[in-house]
Amino acid sequence: MTRIKFSTLALTLLFALSNGVSAETRSHRDAQIFVNQAQIGRNLPGIALSVAKQSVTFTTIAAKLGRVDASTAVSKEINALLPKYQSKWDENIAQAFEKLFSQEELSSLASEGRASKYAAKVREQQDKIGLEMESSSKPILNDLVSEALNAVLSKPPLE
């Protein structure tokens, strides 16, 4: 019985350690560095506001506040919520880069930024990066927009 417990513990520990190591590869770290330094995820507030404006809830808010004030109110809530969502958004961008770029390319981008000889490849891969982000980050975007719209709805004069 003790032998089984020890084997189970050893396998669990091995599995946990192997997962931790694989999740933090050099490629991944370089992708994160590049995404953060280049501020590639800074478009999240604009994308979220654009998505919010297409919703029925935004139309309801705009009917009560006017379109400009509704945009301002929703934008303010989105910005207030960014600390909750930005890091995951950036992480998903880094994962997209990791899928599309080699270790050499990511290392160069991380150390040289937009001066890297691979910067042109970043522009060339925009559509693929966008598709990766759409599939991986739609839930983040939906949660951010829903939370922002609900926050606006819960405040006077809309309550």
N, CA and C atoms as an extended XYZ file, in Angstrom:
477
Properties=species:S:1:pos:R:3:atomname:S:1:resname:S:1:resid:I:1 pbc="F F F"
N         0.825       -1.198        0.000 N   MET     1
C         0.000        0.000        0.000 CA  MET     1
C         0.862        1.252        0.000 C   MET     1
N         1.912        1.259        0.828 N   THR     2
C         2.809        2.401        0.892 CA  THR     2
C         3.509        2.608       -0.449 C   THR     2
N         3.839        1.508       -1.088 N   ARG     3
C         4.512        1.561       -2.382 CA  ARG     3
C         3.611        2.231       -3.428 C   ARG     3
N         2.333        1.937       -3.402 N   ILE     4
C         1.377        2.534       -4.331 CA  ILE     4
C         1.260        4.030       -4.061 C   ILE     4
N         1.170        4.420       -2.787 N   LYS     5
C         1.079        5.842       -2.444 CA  LYS     5
C         2.321        6.587       -2.908 C   LYS     5
N         3.500        5.982       -2.689 N   PHE     6
C         4.744        6.620       -3.105 CA  PHE     6
C         4.786        6.766       -4.623 C   PHE     6
N         4.393        5.736       -5.338 N   SER     7
C         4.391        5.784       -6.799 CA  SER     7
C         3.424        6.857       -7.303 C   SER     7
N         2.262        6.922       -6.695 N   THR     8
C         1.272        7.928       -7.074 CA  THR     8
C         1.809        9.326       -6.812 C   THR     8
N         2.412        9.521       -5.643 N   LEU     9
C         2.987       10.816       -5.295 CA  LEU     9
C         4.102       11.184       -6.269 C   LEU     9
N         4.961       10.235       -6.599 N   ALA    10
C         6.070       10.489       -7.520 CA  ALA    10
C         5.550       10.863       -8.903 C   ALA    10
N         4.550       10.134       -9.387 N   LEU    11
C         3.980       10.449      -10.697 CA  LEU    11
C         3.290       11.812      -10.706 C   LEU    11
N         2.579       12.119       -9.633 N   THR    12
C         1.917       13.418       -9.527 CA  THR    12
C         2.937       14.543       -9.537 C   THR    12
N         3.999       14.381       -8.771 N   LEU    13
C         5.050       15.391       -8.721 CA  LEU    13
C         5.720       15.544      -10.083 C   LEU    13
N         6.020       14.449      -10.739 N   LEU    14
C         6.637       14.492      -12.060 CA  LEU    14
C         5.727       15.203      -13.052 C   LEU    14
N         4.452       14.884      -13.021 N   PHE    15
C         3.488       15.522      -13.911 CA  PHE    15
C         3.406       17.020      -13.643 C   PHE    15
N         3.324       17.402      -12.383 N   ALA    16
C         3.235       18.818      -12.017 CA  ALA    16
C         4.479       19.577      -12.457 C   ALA    16
N         5.630       19.002      -12.236 N   LEU    17
C         6.867       19.674      -12.626 CA  LEU    17
C         7.009       19.768      -14.135 C   LEU    17
N         6.627       18.732      -14.838 N   SER    18
C         6.758       18.764      -16.293 CA  SER    18
C         5.805       19.788      -16.896 C   SER    18
N         4.625       19.941      -16.336 N   ASN    19
C         3.691       20.955      -16.825 CA  ASN    19
C         4.221       22.346      -16.571 C   ASN    19
N         4.790       22.573      -15.410 N   GLY    20
C         5.324       23.886      -15.080 CA  GLY    20
C         6.469       24.274      -15.986 C   GLY    20
N         7.304       23.340      -16.330 N   VAL    21
C         8.442       23.621      -17.182 CA  VAL    21
C         7.998       23.887      -18.608 C   VAL    21
N         7.081       23.095      -19.128 N   SER    22
C         6.664       23.256      -20.509 CA  SER    22
C         5.880       24.544      -20.726 C   SER    22
N         5.192       25.017      -19.729 N   ALA    23
C         4.395       26.223      -19.873 CA  ALA    23
C         5.277       27.469      -19.945 C   ALA    23
N         6.503       27.385      -19.432 N   GLU    24
C         7.369       28.555      -19.386 CA  GLU    24
C         8.626       28.282      -20.205 C   GLU    24
N         8.458       28.156      -21.507 N   THR    25
C         9.594       27.924      -22.386 CA  THR    25
C        10.265       29.250      -22.729 C   THR    25
N        11.441       29.154      -23.264 N   ARG    26
C        12.160       30.358      -23.688 CA  ARG    26
C        11.371       31.084      -24.779 C   ARG    26
N        10.802       30.334      -25.697 N   SER    27
C         9.983       30.937      -26.755 CA  SER    27
C         8.827       31.723      -26.160 C   SER    27
N         8.193       31.111      -25.175 N   HIS    28
C         7.043       31.770      -24.562 CA  HIS    28
C         7.465       33.047      -23.836 C   HIS    28
N         8.552       32.973      -23.088 N   ARG    29
C         9.048       34.170      -22.389 CA  ARG    29
C         9.400       35.272      -23.382 C   ARG    29
N        10.061       34.910      -24.477 N   ASP    30
C        10.407       35.906      -25.483 CA  ASP    30
C         9.156       36.505      -26.132 C   ASP    30
N         8.166       35.671      -26.381 N   ALA    31
C         6.902       36.174      -26.943 CA  ALA    31
C         6.244       37.151      -25.971 C   ALA    31
N         6.238       36.808      -24.686 N   GLN    32
C         5.666       37.706      -23.677 CA  GLN    32
C         6.422       39.028      -23.616 C   GLN    32
N         7.739       38.947      -23.645 N   ILE    33
C         8.555       40.162      -23.598 CA  ILE    33
C         8.229       41.058      -24.787 C   ILE    33
N         8.200       40.473      -25.986 N   PHE    34
C         7.904       41.259      -27.177 CA  PHE    34
C         6.513       41.886      -27.107 C   PHE    34
N         5.521       41.100      -26.731 N   VAL    35
C         4.146       41.609      -26.649 CA  VAL    35
C         4.059       42.770      -25.653 C   VAL    35
N         4.717       42.626      -24.512 N   ASN    36
C         4.678       43.688      -23.494 CA  ASN    36
C         5.453       44.920      -23.930 C   ASN    36
N         6.663       44.736      -24.456 N   GLN    37
C         7.477       45.880      -24.864 CA  GLN    37
C         6.852       46.641      -26.019 C   GLN    37
N         6.293       45.921      -26.970 N   ALA    38
C         5.685       46.555      -28.136 CA  ALA    38
C         4.251       47.018      -27.863 C   ALA    38
N         3.750       46.699      -26.684 N   GLN    39
C         2.384       47.058      -26.274 CA  GLN    39
C         1.352       46.634      -27.325 C   GLN    39
N         1.507       45.410      -27.793 N   ILE    40
C         0.640       44.905      -28.853 CA  ILE    40
C        -0.807       44.780      -28.374 C   ILE    40
N        -1.013       44.526      -27.083 N   GLY    41
C        -2.359       44.360      -26.565 CA  GLY    41
C        -3.074       45.651      -26.209 C   GLY    41
N        -2.478       46.785      -26.513 N   ARG    42
C        -3.086       48.067      -26.136 CA  ARG    42
C        -4.401       48.348      -26.863 C   ARG    42
N        -4.716       47.538      -27.864 N   ASN    43
C        -5.956       47.721      -28.618 CA  ASN    43
C        -7.184       47.143      -27.913 C   ASN    43
N        -7.001       46.487      -26.791 N   LEU    44
C        -8.138       45.861      -26.104 CA  LEU    44
C        -9.268       46.844      -25.792 C   LEU    44
N        -9.010       48.030      -25.230 N   PRO    45
C       -10.135       48.935      -24.944 CA  PRO    45
C       -10.923       49.339      -26.194 C   PRO    45
N       -10.223       49.600      -27.278 N   GLY    46
C       -10.901       49.982      -28.521 CA  GLY    46
C       -11.735       48.860      -29.104 C   GLY    46
N       -11.174       47.662      -29.078 N   ILE    47
C       -11.917       46.498      -29.585 CA  ILE    47
C       -13.137       46.250      -28.709 C   ILE    47
N       -12.960       46.330      -27.404 N   ALA    48
C       -14.082       46.095      -26.482 CA  ALA    48
C       -15.181       47.127      -26.686 C   ALA    48
N       -14.818       48.390      -26.853 N   LEU    49
C       -15.833       49.423      -27.077 CA  LEU    49
C       -16.562       49.186      -28.394 C   LEU    49
N       -15.827       48.793      -29.414 N   SER    50
C       -16.442       48.505      -30.710 CA  SER    50
C       -17.452       47.362      -30.598 C   SER    50
N       -17.073       46.311      -29.885 N   VAL    51
C       -17.991       45.179      -29.679 CA  VAL    51
C       -19.195       45.626      -28.858 C   VAL    51
N       -18.953       46.411      -27.821 N   ALA    52
C       -20.050       46.892      -26.969 CA  ALA    52
C       -21.058       47.703      -27.773 C   ALA    52
N       -20.572       48.544      -28.666 N   LYS    53
C       -21.453       49.405      -29.466 CA  LYS    53
C       -22.361       48.610      -30.401 C   LYS    53
N       -22.021       47.384      -30.675 N   GLN    54
C       -22.832       46.543      -31.547 CA  GLN    54
C       -23.916       45.780      -30.782 C   GLN    54
N       -23.959       45.966      -29.473 N   SER    55
C       -24.898       45.192      -28.660 CA  SER    55
C       -26.231       45.910      -28.480 C   SER    55
N       -27.239       45.125      -28.195 N   VAL    56
C       -28.569       45.662      -27.890 CA  VAL    56
C       -28.508       46.461      -26.594 C   VAL    56
N       -27.703       46.010      -25.660 N   THR    57
C       -27.572       46.709      -24.378 CA  THR    57
C       -27.029       48.119      -24.588 C   THR    57
N       -26.044       48.263      -25.461 N   PHE    58
C       -25.506       49.595      -25.742 CA  PHE    58
C       -26.589       50.483      -26.351 C   PHE    58
N       -27.382       49.933      -27.236 N   THR    59
C       -28.469       50.701      -27.851 CA  THR    59
C       -29.437       51.200      -26.779 C   THR    59
N       -29.719       50.371      -25.795 N   THR    60
C       -30.585       50.759      -24.675 CA  THR    60
C       -29.948       51.893      -23.875 C   THR    60
N       -28.670       51.762      -23.587 N   ILE    61
C       -27.957       52.803      -22.837 CA  ILE    61
C       -27.927       54.100      -23.645 C   ILE    61
N       -27.647       53.996      -24.942 N   ALA    62
C       -27.581       55.177      -25.805 CA  ALA    62
C       -28.937       55.873      -25.907 C   ALA    62
N       -30.018       55.103      -25.849 N   ALA    63
C       -31.357       55.699      -25.903 CA  ALA    63
C       -31.616       56.570      -24.680 C   ALA    63
N       -31.012       56.204      -23.552 N   LYS    64
C       -31.221       56.969      -22.318 CA  LYS    64
C       -30.202       58.085      -22.141 C   LYS    64
N       -28.952       57.852      -22.556 N   LEU    65
C       -27.889       58.829      -22.312 CA  LEU    65
C       -27.482       59.628      -23.541 C   LEU    65
N       -27.826       59.136      -24.701 N   GLY    66
C       -27.284       59.688      -25.941 CA  GLY    66
C       -26.056       58.871      -26.317 C   GLY    66
N       -25.774       58.817      -27.594 N   ARG    67
C       -24.704       57.954      -28.087 CA  ARG    67
C       -23.323       58.354      -27.556 C   ARG    67
N       -23.032       59.639      -27.522 N   VAL    68
C       -21.719       60.104      -27.063 CA  VAL    68
C       -21.522       59.801      -25.583 C   VAL    68
N       -22.515       60.127      -24.750 N   ASP    69
C       -22.396       59.857      -23.318 CA  ASP    69
C       -22.377       58.354      -23.029 C   ASP    69
N       -23.105       57.576      -23.824 N   ALA    70
C       -23.089       56.125      -23.652 CA  ALA    70
C       -21.700       55.582      -23.972 C   ALA    70
N       -21.111       56.066      -25.051 N   SER    71
C       -19.747       55.641      -25.411 CA  SER    71
C       -18.759       56.007      -24.319 C   SER    71
N       -18.888       57.209      -23.782 N   THR    72
C       -17.988       57.661      -22.717 CA  THR    72
C       -18.152       56.799      -21.471 C   THR    72
N       -19.391       56.523      -21.096 N   ALA    73
C       -19.652       55.725      -19.890 CA  ALA    73
C       -19.127       54.297      -20.044 C   ALA    73
N       -19.375       53.689      -21.181 N   VAL    74
C       -18.928       52.314      -21.408 CA  VAL    74
C       -17.399       52.271      -21.486 C   VAL    74
N       -16.810       53.224      -22.163 N   SER    75
C       -15.355       53.299      -22.267 CA  SER    75
C       -14.715       53.445      -20.884 C   SER    75
N       -15.322       54.260      -20.037 N   LYS    76
C       -14.810       54.446      -18.673 CA  LYS    76
C       -14.836       53.122      -17.902 C   LYS    76
N       -15.915       52.377      -18.034 N   GLU    77
C       -16.022       51.081      -17.350 CA  GLU    77
C       -15.033       50.066      -17.916 C   GLU    77
N       -14.867       50.070      -19.228 N   ILE    78
C       -13.895       49.164      -19.849 CA  ILE    78
C       -12.501       49.454      -19.297 C   ILE    78
N       -12.140       50.722      -19.256 N   ASN    79
C       -10.817       51.100      -18.742 CA  ASN    79
C       -10.650       50.711      -17.276 C   ASN    79
N       -11.705       50.830      -16.499 N   ALA    80
C       -11.643       50.451      -15.083 CA  ALA    80
C       -11.448       48.939      -14.924 C   ALA    80
N       -11.934       48.173      -15.887 N   LEU    81
C       -11.848       46.713      -15.823 CA  LEU    81
C       -10.571       46.144      -16.457 C   LEU    81
N        -9.800       46.966      -17.126 N   LEU    82
C        -8.602       46.474      -17.814 CA  LEU    82
C        -7.643       45.693      -16.918 C   LEU    82
N        -7.404       46.120      -15.674 N   PRO    83
C        -6.483       45.324      -14.843 CA  PRO    83
C        -6.923       43.867      -14.680 C   PRO    83
N        -8.198       43.626      -14.767 N   LYS    84
C        -8.728       42.269      -14.619 CA  LYS    84
C        -8.536       41.438      -15.889 C   LYS    84
N        -8.522       42.075      -17.043 N   TYR    85
C        -8.535       41.350      -18.313 CA  TYR    85
C        -7.275       41.497      -19.166 C   TYR    85
N        -6.525       42.572      -19.004 N   GLN    86
C        -5.407       42.863      -19.897 CA  GLN    86
C        -4.329       41.783      -19.896 C   GLN    86
N        -3.984       41.259      -18.726 N   SER    87
C        -2.890       40.276      -18.680 CA  SER    87
C        -3.246       38.985      -19.432 C   SER    87
N        -4.476       38.547      -19.321 N   LYS    88
C        -4.888       37.342      -20.051 CA  LYS    88
C        -4.928       37.620      -21.555 C   LYS    88
N        -5.374       38.799      -21.937 N   TRP    89
C        -5.390       39.209      -23.341 CA  TRP    89
C        -3.963       39.179      -23.909 C   TRP    89
N        -3.036       39.787      -23.162 N   ASP    90
C        -1.637       39.813      -23.581 CA  ASP    90
C        -1.048       38.403      -23.634 C   ASP    90
N        -1.423       37.568      -22.681 N   GLU    91
C        -0.948       36.191      -22.661 CA  GLU    91
C        -1.410       35.448      -23.919 C   GLU    91
N        -2.638       35.669      -24.338 N   ASN    92
C        -3.154       35.019      -25.544 CA  ASN    92
C        -2.438       35.523      -26.801 C   ASN    92
N        -2.065       36.794      -26.806 N   ILE    93
C        -1.292       37.320      -27.937 CA  ILE    93
C         0.075       36.633      -27.969 C   ILE    93
N         0.699       36.515      -26.811 N   ALA    94
C         2.005       35.846      -26.739 CA  ALA    94
C         1.900       34.403      -27.238 C   ALA    94
N         0.837       33.716      -26.876 N   GLN    95
C         0.644       32.342      -27.339 CA  GLN    95
C         0.456       32.282      -28.853 C   GLN    95
N        -0.230       33.275      -29.409 N   ALA    96
C        -0.402       33.331      -30.863 CA  ALA    96
C         0.953       33.520      -31.543 C   ALA    96
N         1.765       34.411      -31.002 N   PHE    97
C         3.098       34.618      -31.556 CA  PHE    97
C         3.944       33.356      -31.448 C   PHE    97
N         3.835       32.686      -30.314 N   GLU    98
C         4.615       31.472      -30.099 CA  GLU    98
C         4.267       30.393      -31.131 C   GLU    98
N         3.010       30.354      -31.555 N   LYS    99
C         2.588       29.369      -32.556 CA  LYS    99
C         3.105       29.711      -33.955 C   LYS    99
N         3.290       30.990      -34.216 N   LEU   100
C         3.582       31.425      -35.583 CA  LEU   100
C         5.044       31.806      -35.840 C   LEU   100
N         5.846       31.914      -34.768 N   PHE   101
C         7.223       32.364      -34.906 CA  PHE   101
C         8.168       31.360      -34.254 C   PHE   101
N         9.354       31.249      -34.814 N   SER   102
C        10.365       30.349      -34.266 CA  SER   102
C        11.013       30.979      -33.033 C   SER   102
N        11.780       30.165      -32.308 N   GLN   103
C        12.514       30.664      -31.145 CA  GLN   103
C        13.468       31.781      -31.565 C   GLN   103
N        14.163       31.592      -32.663 N   GLU   104
C        15.105       32.615      -33.149 CA  GLU   104
C        14.382       33.928      -33.435 C   GLU   104
N        13.248       33.828      -34.096 N   GLU   105
C        12.478       35.032      -34.437 CA  GLU   105
C        11.977       35.733      -33.177 C   GLU   105
N        11.438       34.957      -32.240 N   LEU   106
C        10.921       35.544      -30.995 CA  LEU   106
C        12.039       36.176      -30.172 C   LEU   106
N        13.186       35.521      -30.129 N   SER   107
C        14.323       36.062      -29.392 CA  SER   107
C        14.757       37.395      -29.989 C   SER   107
N        14.807       37.458      -31.293 N   SER   108
C        15.176       38.701      -31.974 CA  SER   108
C        14.139       39.797      -31.720 C   SER   108
N        12.877       39.444      -31.831 N   LEU   109
C        11.818       40.430      -31.584 CA  LEU   109
C        11.849       40.923      -30.143 C   LEU   109
N        12.124       40.010      -29.200 N   ALA   110
C        12.171       40.394      -27.788 CA  ALA   110
C        13.351       41.312      -27.502 C   ALA   110
N        14.469       41.068      -28.130 N   SER   111
C        15.654       41.879      -27.834 CA  SER   111
C        15.750       43.142      -28.693 C   SER   111
N        15.246       43.089      -29.919 N   GLU   112
C        15.390       44.226      -30.822 CA  GLU   112
C        14.077       44.951      -31.119 C   GLU   112
N        12.967       44.361      -30.707 N   GLY   113
C        11.669       44.989      -30.939 CA  GLY   113
C        11.380       45.175      -32.415 C   GLY   113
N        10.851       46.300      -32.745 N   ARG   114
C        10.460       46.571      -34.141 CA  ARG   114
C        11.668       46.799      -35.053 C   ARG   114
N        12.863       46.911      -34.475 N   ALA   115
C        14.090       47.010      -35.274 CA  ALA   115
C        14.585       45.632      -35.724 C   ALA   115
N        13.970       44.582      -35.229 N   SER   116
C        14.349       43.216      -35.586 CA  SER   116
C        14.143       42.978      -37.074 C   SER   116
N        14.993       42.135      -37.630 N   LYS   117
C        14.833       41.779      -39.039 CA  LYS   117
C        13.552       40.978      -39.270 C   LYS   117
N        12.912       40.532      -38.182 N   TYR   118
C        11.667       39.772      -38.297 CA  TYR   118
C        10.412       40.645      -38.118 C   TYR   118
N        10.614       41.934      -37.970 N   ALA   119
C         9.470       42.833      -37.782 CA  ALA   119
C         8.525       42.788      -38.984 C   ALA   119
N         9.082       42.644      -40.164 N   ALA   120
C         8.238       42.554      -41.363 CA  ALA   120
C         7.349       41.320      -41.308 C   ALA   120
N         7.876       40.239      -40.742 N   LYS   121
C         7.079       39.012      -40.624 CA  LYS   121
C         5.882       39.248      -39.696 C   LYS   121
N         6.069       40.083      -38.671 N   VAL   122
C         4.951       40.404      -37.772 CA  VAL   122
C         3.822       41.027      -38.591 C   VAL   122
N         4.166       41.970      -39.448 N   ARG   123
C         3.140       42.608      -40.288 CA  ARG   123
C         2.500       41.596      -41.243 C   ARG   123
N         3.322       40.721      -41.796 N   GLU   124
C         2.824       39.701      -42.728 CA  GLU   124
C         1.880       38.710      -42.049 C   GLU   124
N         2.098       38.463      -40.772 N   GLN   125
C         1.319       37.458      -40.042 CA  GLN   125
C         0.112       38.057      -39.305 C   GLN   125
N        -0.185       39.330      -39.497 N   GLN   126
C        -1.272       39.981      -38.774 CA  GLN   126
C        -2.599       39.228      -38.881 C   GLN   126
N        -2.938       38.782      -40.072 N   ASP   127
C        -4.214       38.071      -40.242 CA  ASP   127
C        -4.242       36.777      -39.437 C   ASP   127
N        -3.144       36.026      -39.466 N   LYS   128
C        -3.079       34.772      -38.717 CA  LYS   128
C        -3.093       35.036      -37.209 C   LYS   128
N        -2.387       36.066      -36.786 N   ILE   129
C        -2.396       36.432      -35.361 CA  ILE   129
C        -3.818       36.809      -34.951 C   ILE   129
N        -4.487       37.570      -35.807 N   GLY   130
C        -5.868       37.965      -35.538 CA  GLY   130
C        -6.805       36.779      -35.416 C   GLY   130
N        -6.634       35.801      -36.297 N   LEU   131
C        -7.476       34.600      -36.229 CA  LEU   131
C        -7.208       33.807      -34.954 C   LEU   131
N        -5.935       33.697      -34.582 N   GLU   132
C        -5.588       33.019      -33.324 CA  GLU   132
C        -6.232       33.737      -32.147 C   GLU   132
N        -6.142       35.055      -32.153 N   MET   133
C        -6.708       35.842      -31.049 CA  MET   133
C        -8.226       35.727      -31.008 C   MET   133
N        -8.841       35.726      -32.157 N   GLU   134
C       -10.304       35.611      -32.196 CA  GLU   134
C       -10.757       34.306      -31.555 C   GLU   134
N       -10.067       33.224      -31.887 N   SER   135
C       -10.498       31.939      -31.334 CA  SER   135
C       -10.150       31.802      -29.854 C   SER   135
N        -9.021       32.352      -29.429 N   SER   136
C        -8.615       32.163      -28.030 CA  SER   136
C        -9.151       33.229      -27.080 C   SER   136
N        -9.493       34.395      -27.602 N   SER   137
C        -9.796       35.522      -26.714 CA  SER   137
C       -11.231       36.020      -26.759 C   SER   137
N       -12.059       35.375      -27.543 N   LYS   138
C       -13.462       35.789      -27.601 CA  LYS   138
C       -14.129       35.771      -26.218 C   LYS   138
N       -13.885       34.742      -25.404 N   PRO   139
C       -14.495       34.744      -24.063 CA  PRO   139
C       -14.023       35.916      -23.191 C   PRO   139
N       -12.753       36.263      -23.290 N   ILE   140
C       -12.231       37.403      -22.517 CA  ILE   140
C       -12.937       38.675      -22.944 C   ILE   140
N       -13.029       38.873      -24.237 N   LEU   141
C       -13.671       40.064      -24.780 CA  LEU   141
C       -15.152       40.120      -24.387 C   LEU   141
N       -15.844       38.996      -24.504 N   ASN   142
C       -17.259       38.954      -24.131 CA  ASN   142
C       -17.460       39.251      -22.652 C   ASN   142
N       -16.604       38.692      -21.808 N   ASP   143
C       -16.724       38.945      -20.364 CA  ASP   143
C       -16.463       40.412      -20.033 C   ASP   143
N       -15.429       40.983      -20.636 N   LEU   144
C       -15.106       42.391      -20.409 CA  LEU   144
C       -16.259       43.288      -20.834 C   LEU   144
N       -16.768       43.069      -22.020 N   VAL   145
C       -17.863       43.905      -22.546 CA  VAL   145
C       -19.119       43.733      -21.692 C   VAL   145
N       -19.465       42.515      -21.352 N   SER   146
C       -20.663       42.274      -20.532 CA  SER   146
C       -20.549       42.949      -19.179 C   SER   146
N       -19.385       42.801      -18.560 N   GLU   147
C       -19.192       43.407      -17.247 CA  GLU   147
C       -19.254       44.938      -17.323 C   GLU   147
N       -18.672       45.509      -18.355 N   ALA   148
C       -18.702       46.964      -18.520 CA  ALA   148
C       -20.124       47.469      -18.765 C   ALA   148
N       -20.845       46.805      -19.645 N   LEU   149
C       -22.226       47.217      -19.930 CA  LEU   149
C       -23.111       47.087      -18.691 C   LEU   149
N       -22.958       45.993      -17.955 N   ASN   150
C       -23.739       45.808      -16.733 CA  ASN   150
C       -23.405       46.860      -15.687 C   ASN   150
N       -22.148       47.257      -15.622 N   ALA   151
C       -21.751       48.304      -14.668 CA  ALA   151
C       -22.419       49.625      -15.019 C   ALA   151
N       -22.465       49.955      -16.305 N   VAL   152
C       -23.131       51.199      -16.734 CA  VAL   152
C       -24.620       51.113      -16.419 C   VAL   152
N       -25.226       49.975      -16.688 N   LEU   153
C       -26.660       49.815      -16.429 CA  LEU   153
C       -27.012       49.930      -14.942 C   LEU   153
N       -26.082       49.586      -14.094 N   SER   154
C       -26.368       49.595      -12.652 CA  SER   154
C       -26.181       50.961      -12.003 C   SER   154
N       -25.769       51.942      -12.775 N   LYS   155
C       -25.509       53.289      -12.221 CA  LYS   155
C       -26.632       54.239      -12.600 C   LYS   155
N       -26.849       55.236      -11.752 N   PRO   156
C       -27.838       56.257      -12.107 CA  PRO   156
C       -27.391       56.993      -13.363 C   PRO   156
N       -28.244       57.423      -14.199 N   PRO   157
C       -29.710       57.414      -14.165 CA  PRO   157
C       -30.324       56.168      -14.794 C   PRO   157
N       -29.538       55.136      -15.034 N   LEU   158
C       -30.048       53.960      -15.724 CA  LEU   158
C       -30.643       52.914      -14.796 C   LEU   158
N       -30.352       52.934      -13.523 N   GLU   159
C       -30.816       51.864      -12.643 CA  GLU   159
C       -32.317       51.744      -12.631 C   GLU   159
